[in-house]
Amino acid sequence: MRRTCVALTILLVFTGLAACSSPGSRKTPEADASPERNQALAEATRSVGEAYLSGGNLIAALRELKKAEALYPDDHITQFDLGLAYYYRDRYDQAIEHLQRAILLKPDYAPAINTLGNTYSAMGQWDKAIETYEKIIEDAFYGTPHFALSNMGVAYYHKKDYAQAEQYFLEALKLNPDFINALAGLGTMYIDQGRYNEAVVKLGRAVRKDPKVGKLHFELGRAYRGQGDTVQARAEFAKAADLAPDSPLAEEAQKELKKIP
């Protein structure tokens, strides 16, 4: 869902004459820069921001990305990066503003469209999320449609339209049989429907693909408990608590453990 960030270290060479100017009249290189030079500097600054974003330093990322935006506001990638940074900070209104700007600048820019859908989902605006995801599902050139399909499944699941949710989860798995998001979404939905055997199959597969995700073990524990397999349920809840100590998930897993006779 996220474009690979370019390398942080970039060599910039700027030439200019400053030897004969007085300190009071001296200007920064940016002040006299041509649009082409501003764009090059903006792209370099954006790359630094992307490196911070990739490393999880959102404050530093926003600082650099805002600098890049000031130099070249019509760069759809910078607008997307800003939207992504605000999304990660749960500042959804600002995320939407920049993501919509990115899409306005480049209407077929799938990363921005998908992230906009994710933002609407995070806000619980499921109909807007579905409408947004549909735009990239229909795009024959979108390279990772299983992400959008699974996200559509999540949106329909929260709308309690289980038939539609199952359809989209299964379509995602046709394209990528090991896609954990779709396996987990489908398994959780099957638990809600009382389809515990199917839930165990899907969630068990997800756990085997990524055994270090506590939430997957928690949901698998719920599925085993629904089956009546208290031994396996206890083991999965305990594993969930171990993987996420001192977290709300660990507290919930401990509560579930106490319910098992």
MARROKE-590544 format. One record per residue (C-alpha): residue in three letters; residue number from 1; x, y, z. Coordinates in Angstrom, 2 decimals, decimal comma, always signed. Layout:
BEGIN
  type  seq        X        Y        Z
   ALA  NUM        X        Y        Z
...
REM end
This chain:
BEGIN
  type  seq        X        Y        Z
   MET    1    +0,00    +0,00    +0,00
   ARG    2    +2,87    +2,14    +0,40
   ARG    3    +5,40    +3,12    -2,21
   THR    4    +8,97    +2,21    -1,31
   CYS    5   +10,81    +5,21    +0,07
   VAL    6   +13,90    +6,30    -1,83
   ALA    7   +17,27    +6,48    -0,15
   LEU    8   +17,84    +9,20    +2,42
   THR    9   +21,31   +10,21    +1,25
   ILE   10   +21,05   +12,46    -1,79
   LEU   11   +23,81   +14,64    -3,18
   LEU   12   +22,69   +18,13    -4,13
   VAL   13   +25,00   +20,48    -6,01
   PHE   14   +23,94   +24,11    -6,26
   THR   15   +26,07   +26,76    -7,93
   GLY   16   +25,74   +30,49    -7,37
   LEU   17   +27,60   +33,77    -6,95
   ALA   18   +27,76   +35,35    -3,51
   ALA   19   +31,28   +36,68    -3,20
   CYS   20   +30,46   +40,28    -4,09
   SER   21   +27,18   +40,71    -2,25
   SER   22   +26,90   +42,40    +1,08
   PRO   23   +25,49   +40,49    +4,08
   GLY   24   +22,36   +42,62    +4,05
   SER   25   +21,56   +41,87    +0,42
   ARG   26   +22,46   +38,20    +0,40
   LYS   27   +19,60   +35,84    -0,56
   THR   28   +19,14   +32,17    -0,02
   PRO   29   +19,57   +29,90    -3,07
   GLU   30   +15,85   +29,15    -2,89
   ALA   31   +14,91   +32,83    -3,21
   ASP   32   +16,32   +33,12    -6,75
   ALA   33   +15,78   +29,51    -7,73
   SER   34   +14,13   +28,66   -11,00
   PRO   35   +10,98   +26,51   -10,92
   GLU   36   +13,08   +23,57   -12,10
   ARG   37   +15,57   +24,02    -9,26
   ASN   38   +12,75   +24,44    -6,73
   GLN   39   +11,24   +21,20    -7,99
   ALA   40   +14,56   +19,37    -7,70
   LEU   41   +15,09   +20,70    -4,18
   ALA   42   +11,50   +19,79    -3,27
   GLU   43   +11,99   +16,22    -4,48
   ALA   44   +15,19   +15,89    -2,47
   THR   45   +13,48   +17,28    +0,63
   ARG   46   +10,54   +14,96    +0,06
   SER   47   +12,92   +12,01    -0,03
   VAL   48   +14,26   +12,96    +3,39
   GLY   49   +10,68   +13,19    +4,67
   GLU   50    +9,87    +9,79    +3,20
   ALA   51   +12,85    +8,26    +4,97
   TYR   52   +11,60    +9,66    +8,29
   LEU   53    +8,11    +8,40    +7,46
   SER   54    +9,42    +4,94    +6,71
   GLY   55   +11,27    +4,95   +10,04
   GLY   56    +8,17    +6,00   +11,97
   ASN   57    +9,39    +9,48   +12,91
   LEU   58    +6,19   +11,26   +11,95
   ILE   59    +7,05   +14,67   +13,40
   ALA   60   +10,31   +14,89   +11,45
   ALA   61    +8,59   +13,50    +8,35
   LEU   62    +5,92   +16,19    +8,46
   ARG   63    +8,53   +18,90    +8,95
   GLU   64   +10,43   +17,89    +5,80
   LEU   65    +7,33   +17,18    +3,75
   LYS   66    +5,86   +20,59    +4,56
   LYS   67    +9,14   +22,14    +3,36
   ALA   68    +8,84   +20,15    +0,14
   GLU   69    +5,24   +21,27    -0,29
   ALA   70    +6,22   +24,92    +0,11
   LEU   71    +8,78   +24,53    -2,68
   TYR   72    +6,55   +22,55    -5,05
   PRO   73    +2,90   +22,34    -3,95
   ASP   74    +1,71   +20,58    -7,12
   ASP   75    +3,64   +17,36    -6,56
   HIS   76    +1,06   +14,59    -6,10
   ILE   77    +3,60   +12,35    -4,34
   THR   78    +4,34   +14,98    -1,68
   GLN   79    +0,61   +15,47    -1,15
   PHE   80    +0,19   +11,70    -0,76
   ASP   81    +3,08   +11,48    +1,69
   LEU   82    +1,57   +14,28    +3,77
   GLY   83    -1,79   +12,52    +3,75
   LEU   84    -0,16    +9,28    +4,83
   ALA   85    +1,73   +10,97    +7,66
   TYR   86    -1,43   +12,62    +8,96
   TYR   87    -3,29    +9,30    +8,62
   TYR   88    -0,67    +7,59   +10,78
   ARG   89    -1,10   +10,36   +13,35
   ASP   90    -4,90    +9,85   +13,36
   ARG   91    -5,42   +13,39   +12,07
   TYR   92    -7,93   +12,23    +9,52
   ASP   93    -9,36   +15,56    +8,34
   GLN   94    -5,89   +16,76    +7,37
   ALA   95    -5,11   +13,39    +5,81
   ILE   96    -8,23   +13,64    +3,64
   GLU   97    -7,32   +17,16    +2,53
   HIS   98    -3,90   +16,11    +1,24
   LEU   99    -5,02   +12,79    -0,22
   GLN  100    -7,80   +14,48    -2,16
   ARG  101    -5,27   +17,03    -3,37
   ALA  102    -2,98   +14,20    -4,56
   ILE  103    -5,88   +12,59    -6,45
   LEU  104    -6,86   +15,93    -7,99
   LEU  105    -3,31   +16,31    -9,29
   LYS  106    -3,17   +12,70   -10,52
   PRO  107    -6,64   +11,09   -10,68
   ASP  108    -5,35    +7,55   -11,25
   TYR  109    -2,84    +7,58    -8,35
   ALA  110    -3,84    +4,32    -6,66
   PRO  111    -1,81    +4,65    -3,42
   ALA  112    -3,61    +7,90    -2,58
   ILE  113    -7,01    +6,45    -3,48
   ASN  114    -6,47    +3,36    -1,33
   THR  115    -5,21    +5,42    +1,61
   LEU  116    -8,19    +7,74    +1,28
   GLY  117   -10,43    +4,69    +1,55
   ASN  118    -8,50    +3,54    +4,60
   THR  119    -8,98    +6,98    +6,16
   TYR  120   -12,72    +6,84    +5,67
   SER  121   -12,69    +3,33    +7,17
   ALA  122   -10,78    +4,55   +10,22
   MET  123   -13,48    +7,20   +10,67
   GLY  124   -16,24    +4,59   +10,37
   GLN  125   -17,52    +6,14    +7,15
   TRP  126   -18,03    +2,79    +5,46
   ASP  127   -20,06    +3,92    +2,46
   LYS  128   -17,46    +6,53    +1,51
   ALA  129   -14,73    +3,93    +1,99
   ILE  130   -16,48    +1,48    -0,32
   GLU  131   -17,06    +4,15    -2,96
   THR  132   -13,37    +5,03    -2,83
   TYR  133   -12,05    +1,46    -2,98
   GLU  134   -14,25    +0,73    -6,00
   LYS  135   -12,25    +3,25    -8,03
   ILE  136    -9,07    +1,19    -7,82
   ILE  137   -10,69    -2,24    -7,95
   GLU  138   -11,91    -1,30   -11,42
   ASP  139    -8,43    -0,13   -12,44
   ALA  140    -6,87    -2,86   -14,56
   PHE  141    -3,41    -1,38   -14,00
   TYR  142    -3,57    -1,39   -10,19
   GLY  143    -0,83    -3,78    -9,13
   THR  144    -2,17    -4,93    -5,74
   PRO  145    -5,96    -5,21    -6,04
   HIS  146    -6,12    -7,76    -3,20
   PHE  147    -5,52    -4,91    -0,75
   ALA  148    -8,53    -2,95    -1,97
   LEU  149   -10,68    -6,10    -2,22
   SER  150    -9,88    -7,05    +1,36
   ASN  151   -10,51    -3,50    +2,50
   MET  152   -13,90    -3,64    +0,79
   GLY  153   -14,57    -6,84    +2,73
   VAL  154   -13,78    -5,07    +5,99
   ALA  155   -16,12    -2,20    +5,14
   TYR  156   -19,00    -4,53    +4,28
   TYR  157   -18,28    -6,57    +7,42
   HIS  158   -18,73    -3,49    +9,57
   LYS  159   -21,95    -2,75    +7,71
   LYS  160   -22,97    -6,31    +8,67
   ASP  161   -23,43    -7,19    +5,00
   TYR  162   -21,73   -10,54    +5,46
   ALA  163   -22,53   -11,90    +2,00
   GLN  164   -20,79    -9,00    +0,30
   ALA  165   -17,93    -9,07    +2,79
   GLU  166   -17,31   -12,77    +2,15
   GLN  167   -17,36   -12,21    -1,60
   TYR  168   -14,65    -9,55    -1,44
   PHE  169   -12,48   -11,45    +1,05
   LEU  170   -12,60   -14,54    -1,16
   GLU  171   -11,78   -12,51    -4,27
   ALA  172    -8,74   -11,13    -2,49
   LEU  173    -7,65   -14,66    -1,58
   LYS  174    -8,03   -15,81    -5,17
   LEU  175    -5,39   -13,26    -6,11
   ASN  176    -3,20   -13,91    -3,06
   PRO  177    -4,10   -17,10    -1,13
   ASP  178    -1,80   -16,17    +1,78
   PHE  179    -2,97   -12,58    +2,20
   ILE  180    -3,25   -12,27    +5,98
   ASN  181    -5,65    -9,33    +6,01
   ALA  182    -8,23   -11,28    +4,04
   LEU  183    -7,68   -14,51    +6,01
   ALA  184    -8,11   -12,67    +9,31
   GLY  185   -11,13   -10,70    +8,13
   LEU  186   -12,83   -13,81    +6,82
   GLY  187   -12,04   -15,80    +9,96
   THR  188   -13,38   -13,09   +12,27
   MET  189   -16,55   -12,83   +10,22
   TYR  190   -17,05   -16,61   +10,36
   ILE  191   -16,83   -16,46   +14,16
   ASP  192   -19,59   -13,86   +14,22
   GLN  193   -21,69   -16,17   +12,06
   GLY  194   -21,01   -19,23   +14,21
   ARG  195   -19,04   -20,90   +11,41
   TYR  196   -16,29   -21,98   +13,77
   ASN  197   -14,76   -24,80   +11,72
   GLU  198   -14,23   -22,48    +8,75
   ALA  199   -12,89   -19,78   +11,07
   VAL  200   -10,28   -22,16   +12,49
   VAL  201    -9,09   -23,03    +8,98
   LYS  202    -8,69   -19,41    +7,86
   LEU  203    -7,24   -18,07   +11,10
   GLY  204    -4,95   -21,08   +11,50
   ARG  205    -3,53   -20,37    +8,08
   ALA  206    -3,03   -16,71    +8,97
   VAL  207    -1,20   -17,65   +12,19
   ARG  208    +1,10   -20,01   +10,31
   LYS  209    +1,98   -17,21    +7,89
   ASP  210    +2,67   -14,67   +10,66
   PRO  211    +2,87   -16,33   +14,08
   LYS  212    +4,01   -13,16   +15,88
   VAL  213    +0,74   -11,23   +15,58
   GLY  214    -1,09   -11,44   +18,88
   LYS  215    -4,47   -10,45   +17,44
   LEU  216    -4,43   -13,46   +15,11
   HIS  217    -3,88   -15,82   +18,04
   PHE  218    -6,66   -14,09   +19,97
   GLU  219    -9,17   -14,57   +17,14
   LEU  220    -8,04   -18,16   +16,64
   GLY  221    -8,64   -18,72   +20,36
   ARG  222   -12,20   -17,45   +19,91
   ALA  223   -12,70   -19,83   +17,00
   TYR  224   -11,41   -22,84   +18,96
   ARG  225   -13,61   -21,94   +21,92
   GLY  226   -16,60   -21,82   +19,56
   GLN  227   -15,68   -25,32   +18,42
   GLY  228   -15,60   -26,46   +22,04
   ASP  229   -11,84   -27,10   +21,95
   THR  230   -10,93   -25,45   +25,26
   VAL  231    -7,36   -26,79   +25,26
   GLN  232    -6,47   -25,09   +21,97
   ALA  233    -8,46   -22,00   +22,90
   ARG  234    -6,51   -21,62   +26,13
   ALA  235    -3,21   -22,02   +24,29
   GLU  236    -4,08   -19,36   +21,72
   PHE  237    -5,32   -16,83   +24,29
   ALA  238    -2,15   -17,36   +26,32
   LYS  239    -0,03   -16,86   +23,22
   ALA  240    -1,87   -13,63   +22,41
   ALA  241    -1,17   -12,32   +25,91
   ASP  242    +2,51   -13,28   +25,67
   LEU  243    +2,99   -11,54   +22,33
   ALA  244    +1,43    -8,27   +23,45
   PRO  245    +2,28    -7,83   +27,15
   ASP  246    +0,91    -4,82   +29,02
   SER  247    -1,53    -4,07   +26,22
   PRO  248    -5,33    -3,93   +25,97
   LEU  249    -5,14    -7,10   +23,88
   ALA  250    -3,28    -8,91   +26,67
   GLU  251    -5,90    -7,79   +29,19
   GLU  252    -8,68    -9,04   +26,94
   ALA  253    -6,89   -12,36   +26,42
   GLN  254    -6,54   -12,80   +30,19
   LYS  255   -10,27   -12,17   +30,60
   GLU  256   -11,03   -14,82   +28,01
   LEU  257    -8,72   -17,26   +29,75
   LYS  258   -10,64   -16,83   +33,01
   LYS  259   -13,89   -17,70   +31,23
   ILE  260   -12,58   -21,13   +30,18
   PRO  261   -13,39   -23,81   +32,77
REM end
